Amino acid sequence: THGLGAEFQAWFDKSKHPAYLPEWAPAHVDRTVRMVERDKNHPSIIIWSLGNECGNGQVFHDNYKWIKNRDNTRPVQFEQAGEDWNTDIVCPMYPSIGSMKRYAADTTKTRPYIMCEYSHAMGNSNGNFKEYFDIIRNSKNMQGGFIWDWVDQGIKTKDLNGKEFWAYGGDLGGFYWQNDENGVADGMVSSDRTPDPGAYEVKQIYQNVWITDKAVSRGLVTIENNYDFTNLSEYNFKWILFRNGVQIKEGILPVQLAPHQKKDFQLNLPMFKAEAGSEFYLNFSVTTKNASASLDAGFEVAKEQFKYAGDYFAKEFKTDTKLVVKNENNKISFTAGNVKGEFDTKNARFTNYFNGSNRFTNFLEPYFWRAPTDNDFGNDMPGKLGVWKSAHLNKQLKNVKVGEQTAAGLTINVSWLLGNINVPYEITYLIQNDGSVKVTGAMDFTNTQLPELPRFGMRTTLSNWYTDLSYYGRGPHENYIDRNHGSFLGIYSDKVANQYYKGYIRPQESGNKTDVRWLSLTNNQGMGVKIEGAQALGFTAINHSVEDLDPGLTKKQQHPTDLPPRNQVFLSVDLKQRGVGGDDSWGSLPHAQYRLMDKKYSYSYTVSLIGQ
């Protein structure tokens, strides 16, 4: 079935291009006639299809004419016809955004444009989904499409030890036979029907209640009802105002709007005095008032988030704590209140950093790679960008320069050469007066032939002592720079053990969060470390290393059950990570705006200790 109705397809053998051979016409006509006569009285059949990926020629021209003469109440679609005359719907597979824009802008086009397949949902995918609907919503001919596809087609089975897993191509004795690996695991939900993280993005974009910014800074929004039969009076509209992720005010907005009507609404929002380091976000939640056959009362059918005021990153650093520094014997020792630390200037690393019994010495180091997604394998990211996989190794210390202590604190500049790629990398540590450490990483590879980056960031490995994660960023589920419209900015808390999504049938990159202001990792007593960005960060904190999740240049027959979580936390703190893409899984790249194609990067974050 497709959507609310079934689009029955007459499947044909396409060898030797039977679409063009008259000797094949009787067989094609026979199949078409039997399909139509069998199913013509089923009201759920809303479109006839001439077939799938089978060419277009005189045979199909004749079949189209026969169906239209027999049943002129339903449209006929045929993807292979393209924009030829024998299809009532232009129904391409995996069109580019550019081709969609051209069709939408062409006023001579009159047929509906419905993608018969798009946004290939294989593994960690469905990036740039909003871009499709930015076009669809602004053109009457652009009428949507069918995501390929609904569910991962795994087979529940057990390994030799009795552990259950979902099998895919190459399993169950098929490894040495031709197979499509996890090619049929391309659903919006996993094999056990758990929604993949991408499904939440789709829900956000597909929602039928549109709330847009008319003048949010003055409390004015526009609400539009895109349901065909439902008045919005059947829903509760709640708004919530947040300051730095903490709720400060809420209200109910009475809304009555007939289908396909829109109206401006004025909210009674408070005014705020400008305050450095404060930002205000306005959230809307639209929920069902009453239970129905399919939805419980209180089910959220739509949501939206707007920036209301402020700038979180316009902070002023203030402290009454005094920083005391001693520099001798290749060691810098510092104290600020209860915080103490030591930095080894010979090896350019912190050897101690603690607050009472809370000790943290695993400062992050440069890192540029990610475990390939299915889309990454499709566009040969492991081969084309593989130089970055080992770029962090064999780095050579070139210089350590300790500055004079100033009102801001003590600066230590460390110059590295990334030996495997022959590129300098600069790290600046500013030990601040409260004992926190501001870290700045910078790299310039302008005069090189190096390819684009998979990520620009730093990583470290921590003990499993850090079991609890809290952060202020987009969530609660994993999100990426091209798939985060359904992930709202907020404060979220969970166990580190839950951050890796186990629903991908083949292990791959997972767990990223975007637009992060701060994150903290603590133990069950609240002791740990906090990292706060000088700009928005991305991060991953999971119990699997990139090396565990990366099979190499080609996929291996791996499953989540093959990779038990380690008793460690693998933390990456990034300026940015490449988008996941999703136009297709056999060659398309993430869109240009979601790739790291610059040659010069820098970012900063501050490390501080929590508890003692």
Summary of the structure (lengths in Angstrom):
residues: 612
radius of gyration: 28.1
end to end distance: 58.6
largest distance: 93.9
contacts: 1942
relative contact order: 0.11
helix: 16%
strand: 38%
